Amino acid sequence: MCEDNPPNTQEEPITVLIVEDNEIARSVACSHLAFFGCEVDTAENGLSAVHKFLQKRYRMVLMD
């Protein structure tokens, strides 16, 4: 989960899963989305993303 997630200010936050193997790119994307109030989780690869996707409902999945 992204450490930059702000306190929940919306009734239902937009949940986003970022799938990115580059740590810097993952961190930048996470920070940008968290700034806009999204609840952001991250995965380093596709296999990890599938496991997370099966356990939580995401409104958006971003992959490179």
C-alpha positions in Angstrom: 0.0 0.0 0.0 1.2 3.5 -0.7 2.5 5.3 2.3 1.3 8.7 1.0 -2.4 7.8 1.2 -4.3 10.8 2.7 -7.1 10.3 5.3 -10.3 9.2 3.6 -12.2 12.4 2.7 -14.7 10.8 0.3 -17.5 8.3 1.1 -16.0 5.8 -1.4 -12.4 6.4 -2.4 -11.3 5.4 -5.9 -9.2 2.2 -5.4 -6.2 1.8 -7.7 -3.7 -1.0 -8.2 -0.4 0.1 -9.7 1.6 -2.7 -11.3 5.1 -1.5 -12.0 8.5 -3.3 -11.6 10.5 0.0 -11.4 10.5 1.2 -7.8 10.9 4.9 -8.6 8.1 4.8 -11.2 5.9 3.0 -8.8 6.5 5.6 -6.1 5.9 8.5 -8.4 2.6 7.1 -9.7 1.5 6.2 -6.2 2.2 9.7 -4.9 0.4 11.4 -7.8 -2.7 9.3 -7.3 -2.7 9.6 -3.5 -2.5 13.4 -3.9 -5.9 13.2 -5.6 -7.4 11.1 -2.8 -7.1 7.7 -4.4 -6.6 4.6 -2.2 -3.5 3.1 -3.9 -2.0 -0.4 -3.6 1.1 -1.5 -5.5 2.4 -4.7 -7.0 5.9 -5.4 -8.4 4.8 -7.9 -11.1 1.8 -9.5 -12.8 1.6 -12.5 -10.5 1.5 -10.3 -7.4 -1.1 -8.1 -9.1 -3.4 -11.1 -9.8 -3.2 -12.2 -6.2 -4.1 -8.7 -5.0 -6.8 -8.3 -7.6 -8.5 -11.5 -6.5 -8.6 -10.3 -2.9 -9.8 -6.7 -3.3 -12.0 -4.9 -5.7 -10.2 -2.2 -7.6 -11.9 0.5 -9.8 -8.7 0.9 -11.8 -5.6 -1.2 -12.5 -2.6 0.6 -14.1 0.1 -1.6 -15.7 3.1 -0.8 -17.9 
